[in-house]
Amino acid sequence: MTLLSVSGLTIQRRKRTILRDVSFSVGPGELVGLIGANGAGKTTLMRAVLGLLPAEGDSSLAALPQKARAQQAAWMPQAREVAWPVSVERLISLGRLPHLAAGQAIGAADRAAIDGAIADMGLEPFRHRTATNLSGGELARVLIARTLAQDTPLVLADEPIAGLDPAHQIQTMRLFAGLAQAGRSAIVSIHDLGLAARHCTRLILLGEGRLVADGAPGDVLTPDNLTDHFNITAHFARSEAGLIFQPLDVVGMD
Ligand SMILES: Nc1ncnc2c1ncn2[C@@H]1O[C@H](COP(=O)(O)OP(=O)(O)OP(=O)(O)O)[C@@H](O)[C@H]1O
């Protein structure tokens, strides 16, 4: 079974080719870390895969009608802005919209999904707070909860752990890994290669306008890829606790 199939995706912005001929598919049970240096095209790829940007080639998600797409994939964009001073609970409940007919009130299943997402992200004490008054990290957790409440087979999240404290970063990566273990899948763009190595089942590396590598973290975070596409060297070890990855030095940026 395939949750997402992307084939020959080429994306241009203002006549500049950002990514060329990207192909991959995602099945159930995968936590895919989308990695690459600043400007490598991670956000661009996710938005094109979702059909939010025009692209040549095929994405099974982009091909779906809007409502079916929102039932198949939840999207957490990088921008963390909430326009209206709504409560945390109300904001999270918006994740249920793709499951409701026009004007339909939320029911027991919707309520359970909302309460589950609030519990998963440890947001019970924030339930009745006004979303626009939260700290950046608190708001990020609320937006992740909204994505979880959508209860889709696939989640795409653009730097979901940026701005979270270390405990919440680990907790959130574990939560995404838990979704994968339960047969759903997530694609998360991520700059923390240590957490990516530890929690993702698979990494997709973007660089030089293309998909450079796609595979198990240990096969993608090679010394050559780290030097060529991140300008770093790193310490990489396998321990009982899993993969340990620590960037060490900058190379080739003079
Ligand atoms: N609207 C636009 N018009 C022209 N170029 C754009 C536009 N949006 C993005 N780009 C360019 O596309 C490239 C990829 O940007 P993108 O935001 O996808 O990178 P990223 O890998 O998500 O980066 P980061 O890690 O910094 O968030 C960048 O060079 C960026 O300047």
The ligand as a Tripos MOL2 file, in Angstrom:
@<TRIPOS>MOLECULE
LIG
   31    33     1     0     0
SMALL
NO_CHARGES

@<TRIPOS>ATOM
      1 N1          8.2400   32.7520   -4.0100 N.pl3     1 LIG1
      2 C1          9.4800   32.4580   -4.3450 C.ar      1 LIG1
      3 N2         10.0490   33.0110   -5.4280 N.ar      1 LIG1
      4 C2         11.3190   32.7210   -5.7810 C.ar      1 LIG1
      5 N3         12.1000   31.8720   -5.1100 N.ar      1 LIG1
      6 C3         11.5980   31.3030   -4.0270 C.ar      1 LIG1
      7 C4         10.2620   31.5530   -3.5790 C.ar      1 LIG1
      8 N4         10.0540   30.8210   -2.4720 N.ar      1 LIG1
      9 C5         11.1900   30.1560   -2.2240 C.ar      1 LIG1
     10 N5         12.1260   30.4350   -3.1540 N.ar      1 LIG1
     11 C6         13.4950   29.9040   -3.2210 C.3       1 LIG1
     12 O1         13.4080   28.4990   -3.3340 O.3       1 LIG1
     13 C7         14.5230   27.9000   -2.6570 C.3       1 LIG1
     14 C8         14.0220   26.8270   -1.7160 C.3       1 LIG1
     15 O2         13.3050   27.4390   -0.6530 O.3       1 LIG1
     16 P1         12.6390   26.5660    0.4990 P.3       1 LIG1
     17 O3         11.9260   27.5290    1.4060 O.co2     1 LIG1
     18 O4         11.8720   25.4810   -0.1110 O.co2     1 LIG1
     19 O5         13.9290   25.9640    1.2030 O.3       1 LIG1
     20 P2         14.0490   25.1390    2.5550 P.3       1 LIG1
     21 O6         14.8760   23.9390    2.2660 O.co2     1 LIG1
     22 O7         12.6900   24.9120    3.1340 O.co2     1 LIG1
     23 O8         14.8790   26.1830    3.4300 O.3       1 LIG1
     24 P3         14.9710   26.4720    5.0280 P.3       1 LIG1
     25 O9         15.7290   25.3360    5.6350 O.co2     1 LIG1
     26 O10        15.7690   27.7430    5.0470 O.co2     1 LIG1
     27 O11        13.5750   26.6520    5.5530 O.co2     1 LIG1
     28 C9         15.2710   29.0400   -1.9640 C.3       1 LIG1
     29 O12        16.4060   29.3700   -2.7260 O.3       1 LIG1
     30 C10        14.2680   30.1740   -1.9550 C.3       1 LIG1
     31 O13        14.9220   31.4160   -1.9860 O.3       1 LIG1
@<TRIPOS>BOND
     1     1     2 1
     2     2     3 ar
     3     2     7 ar
     4     3     4 ar
     5     4     5 ar
     6     5     6 ar
     7     6     7 ar
     8     6    10 ar
     9     7     8 ar
    10     8     9 ar
    11     9    10 ar
    12    10    11 1
    13    11    12 1
    14    11    30 1
    15    12    13 1
    16    13    14 1
    17    13    28 1
    18    14    15 1
    19    15    16 1
    20    16    17 2
    21    16    18 1
    22    16    19 1
    23    19    20 1
    24    20    21 2
    25    20    22 1
    26    20    23 1
    27    23    24 1
    28    24    25 2
    29    24    26 1
    30    24    27 1
    31    28    29 1
    32    28    30 1
    33    30    31 1
@<TRIPOS>SUBSTRUCTURE
     1 LIG1         1 GROUP 0 **** ****
